[in-house]
């Protein structure tokens, strides 16, 4: 995965991000359920904010994409319990309930209809 993050005054620690995302990419390609689970846990911990680090928004977007891909690779994207976390990641919601998901989908649909 190409990662060309902007360096900002206060961003995520570059070395930490490179290592964690590198391990997640290896886990995704490996086919190992245990590596995918370890990477999902590691991605969920977040990163240290430091001077001259990677842009947090850019890194967060890549992390969300990797989380969805890691879950999908494990067959965790079907209609069961794995669907809610994948949908939450796409909608950028933290542990949403059913109504929060519905409200966000409605909001996005209204925005799309206006365009």
Secondary structure, 3 states (H helix, E strand, C coil): CCCCCCEEEEEECHHHHHHHHHHHHHHHHHCCHHHHHHHHHHHHCCCCEEEEEECHHHHHHHHHHHHHHHHHHCCCCCCCHHHHHHHHHHHCCCCCCHHHHHHHHHHHHHHHHHC
